[in-house]
Amino acid sequence: MTKAEKLLWDRLKEKKLNGYKFRRQHPILRFIVDFYCHSENLVIELDGEVHNDEFQNQYDEERTKVLVESGLKVIRFKNEEVFDEIENVIEEIRNAIHAPNP
């Protein structure tokens, strides 16, 4: 795991976030997602610098589209957001949990 993934995982593991169970590095379809909450069909992806590449960005968009078309909610955060604004990230995850499926 990256440092950002470790930091967020510390806040998600062991049902620390409102009792919701998250899995890390979870396989879904042909992808491995960073974090997944099965009960809420929620995927959380963290993006490091490699995701600034145009090719990677297009791949990420297509991947997100496939996951959403499969009935999942997908939210993405940049690593810097996790490092600098972890409480905002946690609040956005809480909001996504309570948002309706796409």
Number of C-alpha atoms within 10 A of each C-alpha: 10 10 11 20 19 11 15 19 18 11 14 22 16 13 12 13 14 8 10 16 16 22 18 18 14 15 13 12 10 9 12 13 20 19 22 24 19 13 10 18 17 23 27 18 21 20 19 13 9 10 15 12 10 10 10 12 14 13 13 16 11 12 16 19 13 15 21 17 11 13 12 20 22 20 14 15 15 16 21 14 15 20 15 10 11 17 13 12 18 16 11 13 19 14 11 19 18 9 12 9 14 10
